[in-house]
Amino acid sequence: MKKDIYEKMKILADSAKYDVSCSSSGSGNNHKTGELGSTSNSGICHTFTADGRCVSLLKVLLTNFCIYDCSYCINRKSNEIKRTAFAPRELADITINFYKRNYIEGLFLSSGIIDNEDHTTNLLLRTLKILRHEYKFNGYIHVKLIPGADEKLIEQIVTLANRVSSNIELPSDKSLKLLAPNKTKDKILQPLKLARDMTVEKYDKPIGMSTQLIVGATPETDKEILRLSSVMYDKALLKRVYYSAYIPVNNDKNLPAIITKPPLLREHRLYQADWLLRFYDFSYDEILSDEFPNLDEEVDPKTAWALHNLKYFPMEINRVSKDELLRIPGIGIRGVFKILKARKYKSIDFDDLKKLNISLKRAKYFITCKGKYQKDIPFENDKIRTALIEPTIKHKFYQPTLFDINYSAITGEL
């Protein structure tokens, strides 16, 4: 790779790393080229297909020039960072060369806004046309749509891409107005609505679409975030919502301090709650309420729901329906089908559940088998919560360092 192309790749792949809506980014280390395990920040990331395959993608921006000044973004126009841009043919050539060398199986392409929305969308479209029409590339391509671009340009991109997305970033119009004054929720959702309507009309099925929501940059509750996700799932606007713990990259009076740690546990809990929305038939207002608007950090969302609704428990494992089985903490979809199949032949007890490889770590506190309840812990909210939380605390690994303020207290040294 020529030096100037390498520099562009280094800058534009690094600029794309904060977008989590195609999963993980590549990592780097100090090993020498040719040694096993040697990697570089080349912009190669990994995502997963519907059938579980791991797919490598070139994840890169067309350009990190941007006319917008979003407070949370590293590429905002007021930041003094190195700026560069690929020409459409340059990026198409890189993609094909990486593909031929088996480095990647597809492309994740996003961009800052250079000049205006239509100009940027035209550049993205030219890149796709070179790949699809000149190189006859039929591999996977995920493209970030540019809100505010001409509808005809968006339609052409949707025709050429396998998946498209448009990042909402912030959960409310109030937060967008404060931190991203060039954006509105309607403007961001407009290309997704167009992509949905166009593909349903032509193919009877909407194209796969996703978005990203930043968690922790603004004061919205988890309930507000999940309500937005739920609405977009219900309207077939999205196949996935990605939640990104806010990483401070800019000093700004309207944002958390630059030393603030990303709320990774909160992000994790939101993904768990999102799973309940998509696969377990929970509604957002079942998972969270006005009384409890934020997810419990001590236990997962399904367990938290069960603890708040003990009136439905314990459930008799031999009698309850499929939908009720899905509500039991610790029992997943595969476990439910195993239980339903086994129940056709006999009444199930706790030993049978173990033989079916059903984890009883959480489930045993919420079920009975042949009318029997586990004997260790009484059926009381506080007692069950303590039993679920204590093993996590007990086995938490802690490795003190010389820089830890508690180091002397732990070791007894001064």
N, C-alpha and C positions, 0 to 999 in steps of 0.2 A: 504494500500500500504506500503510495507516495506520501511524503512528509506532510504536505499541506492538507491532503485528504485525511491523513491520520489525525492531524490536529483538529480538523472539523469534526471527525467522528468522536474524538475525545471530549470536545466541548459540548456537542449536541446530544451525545448519549448521556453525559452527566446531567445535562439540563432536563432530560426526560425522566430521571430516576424517581421524581416525586409523584409521578402519576402511577398509582397502584392498580389501575383498572385492567391490567393484563398480567397481574401477579408479580412474581419476584424479579428483581434486577440482578445482573451479574455481579460478581465480587472480584476483588483483586488481591494479589499477594506479591511477595518479593522474590519468588523463585525465578530462576533463569530459564529463558526459552529453551525448549528441548527436554526439560526435566519433567517428570511425572507430576501432575497436579498444578502445573503452571497455568495461571489464568491472568486475564487483564480486563479492565473495565471497557470492554469493546461494545457495550450496549446490547449484549445478548441476554435475554431474559427467558423465563420459563412460564408457560401457562398450561392448562389442562383442558382436554377435549371432553365432550359429554360422556364418552365411553371410558374416561379415566387415563388416556394416554398423556404423557408429558411432551409438550411441544416447545421447541426452541424458536424464539422470535428475535429478529433484529428490532430493538426498541430505540427509537431515535426521533428527534425533532427535525423537521425540514429547516427551520431556523429558530434561533432564540431571540431575534429582534422582536420587539413587541410594542405596539402603540398603546396598550393598556397599562395601567399602573395599579394592579391589584396588590393590596398591602401584604398578603401572605406569600406572594409568588417570587421566587428567586429571579425570574426573568422579567420582572416589571421594568418599565422603561426608565424609572428613576435610579435603578441599581447600576453601579459601575462594575460591570463584569465583561469578560471577553465575549464579543458577539461575532457570529458568523452565520453562513447559510449554505446549504447545498443547492446546486442547480438540479432540476428534476432528473436530468440524464445522469448526473453524477450519482445521485442516490439510487436510481434504478440499476445502474451498473454495479454498484457496491452490493445491492441486494442479490443480484443474479450471481455475482462472483462468490459471495458467501454461501448461497444456496448450492452452487455447483461443487463447492468444497465440503458440503455437508455440515457447515457450521450452524445453519438455521433451516427451519422448515417454513418460515413465513416472516411477515413484516408487521410491526406495530408502528404506525406513523402518526405523529402529532405535529403541532407547529405553534409558534408564536404568531401574532398578527402583524404582518409586515405591510405597510402602506394602508391597506384596508381589508375588510373581510373577503370581498370578491376576488381581489388580487391573490390573496393567500390561498383561497380555495382553488383558483385556477392553477396555481403551482402544484398543489396536491393532486389535482385531477390530471395534469400533464404527466406526473410521475407514475400514476396508476395506468394511464394509457400506454406509456412506454413499456411497462411491465406486462400488461395484459395483451396488447396488440402487437408490439414489435417483438418482444421476447417470448410471447405465448406462455407466460408464467401463470400457471393455474393453482399455485400454492395459496396458503392462507394469508389474507391481508385484513388488518383491523385499522380503521382510519378514524381519527378524531374529527368530527364535523365542526365547522366554524359557525357559531351562532351569528345570525344576521346576514349570512351569505345568501346570494340569489337562489331561489328554489330550484331553478333548472340546473345549476351547478351541483347542488346537493343531490338531486335526483341521479345525475350521472355518476357521482361518487358511489352512491348506494348500489347502483347497478354493477359496479366493478369490484366492490368490497365484499368480504365474507361477513364482517361484523363492523358496526359503527358505534360511536359513543359521543356523548356531549357531557362534560363534567359540570354538574350543578355546583359543586364545591361547598357552598354554604346553605344551610337548611331553610333560611327564611329571606324574604325580600328585604327586611330591615337590615340583616347582616350583610347582604349583597350591596345594598346602598351605602353602607358604612365602609366596607372593605374592598368592594369591587364595583365602583360607581358606573363602569361601562356596561355592566351586566344586569339583567333582570331574570327572574325565574322563567317568565314567559318566553323571553328571547332565547334562553338556553334550551328550553323544551321544544321550541318550534321545529328545529331540524329532526328531532326524534319523532315528533308527531307526523311530520312529512314522510320520514322513512317508514314508519309503521303503516300509514295509509297507503302509500305507494306499493309496498311489498304485499300487503294483504289483498289489494286490488289485482295485482299481477300474478301472485303465487299462492294466494289463500293462506299465507302464513307470514307473520312479520319477521324481518331480518333480526338476528341476534343483536341486542343493543344493551349498553351498560352505561353507568355513570359513576362518579366518585363524590363522596361527601367527606369533607374534612371534619374531624371530631376534636373538639377542645379549643378551637380558635375563637369560638363565640359561645354565648351563654345558653343556647338552646338545650332543652332536656333530651334524654334518650327517647322519651315518648314522642316528642315532636319530630325527631329524626326518623323513628320507625313509622310514624304516621305518613310521612312523605314517601318513604320507601314503599309502604303498603299501597298507597294510592297509585303509584307508578306501576307496580306489579299488576294491580287490578285492571288498569287501563291498557295493559299490554305494551307499555312504553319501554319496558326494560326486562331483560333476562337476568341481569345481575346488578346489584348495587355494591360497590366497593367502599369500605370505610377506611379512612386514612387518619391515623393519630397525628395530630398537628405537630409538625417539627418546626420550631422557630428558626427562620433563616434571615429574618429582617427585624431590625429595631423599629417598632412602631407603637405609638401611644395607644392605639386601638386594639393591640394584640397582646397576648401573654408575654411576659419578660423573656428575653433571649435565652435565659438559663433554664427556662421551664422544661421539665422532662415530658416527652411525648406520653400521652395517656394510653399506653399499650394494652393494659388490662381492660380498659373501657372499650377499646377497639375490638378486642377479642370477644367480649360479652355481646357487642352489637352483631358480630358475625354469627354468634350462637343464636341470638334472637331472630336474626334474619333467616336462619335455617328453619326455625319454627314457623315463620311466616310462609316460607316457600314449600315446605315438605310435610309439616305436621298440622296444617289447618288451624293454626292459632291466628287470632286477629291481634293487631297491635294493642288494642285497648284491653285485651285479656292479659297480655304480657306485662303491661304497665298501666297505671291509673293516675288520677290526679293526686291520690294519696302517696303513691310510690312512682314518681315520674322518671326515676333513673334506675338503671339495672343494678342489681345487687352484686357487689364485687366479691363477696365471700362464696357465693354459690352460683351455679349456672342458671340461666333464665327459666328452664323447665322446672328445676328443683325449687326455685324461688316462687314460681306460680303455684306449685303443689303445696308449699308451706303456707301460702296465703289462702289456699282453698282446701284445707284439710277435711272439709265437710264431704268432699267427693271420695275420700280415702278412709281406710285401706280398701283397695279394690280386690275382689276375689278373682284370682288369675284364671280360674276355670269357667267363669260365667260372663265376664265383661266383654263388650263388643270390641271390634278392631279399633274404632275411633277412641274408645276409652283406654285401651292398651297403649296407644300412641301417646297418651298423656302421662304415663307413668315414668318418673325420672329414672334414667339409666337404661331404659329399654328403647332401642332404636327400631327403625323400620324392618330390618332383617330379623331382629329378635321377635317382633310381633308376628311375622309370617311363620317363624319356627314354632311359636307357641300355638298359633291357630292350627297348624298342621298336626302337631303332637296331640292337641285336644280331641282330635277326631278318633283317637285310638285309646286314650286313657285319661284319667284325672291326674293332673300334674301336681307334684309337690316340690319343695325347695331343692331336693336332690336332682329331680328331673330337670329343673331349670339350669343347674350347674352342668349337667350332661349336655344340655343344648348350647352351652357356652354363653348363657345369659349372665351378664355381670350383675351380681346382687349387692354390690357396694352401696348403691343408692336405692335401688328398687326394693330391697327387703323392708325398708321402713314404710313403704306405701302399698304393700300388697299382703293378701293372705293366700295361703295355699291349702285347699280342703278345709277352709275355715280357721286355719292356724296362723297366728302372727308371730314374728320373731320375738324371742324372749329377752334379748339383751337391753333394749331401750324402750321405755314407755311411749305410747302413742301421744306425744305432746310436742307442740311446735318447738319450744326451746330445747328440749332434750334431743329431738331429731337433728335440729340445726347444729347443736354442739357436737353431736356424734359425726356429722358430715364434715365439719370444719376442722376438728382437732387433728385427724390424721394428716391433713395438709400442712398444718403448722408444725406438727411433730417431725415430719420428714423434710421440711424445708431446708435446703442446703445453704449453709452460710460460710463463706470463706473471707475472713477478715484480712485487711491489708494494712500496711503501715500508714496509709492515708485515711483510714477509717477512724472517726472520732471515738468509736467505742472499742478500738483495738486494745488499749491499755486495760479497760475494764474486763475484757474477755480473757486476756492473757495474764493479768495481774502485774504487768510491767509498767514502768513509768515512761 
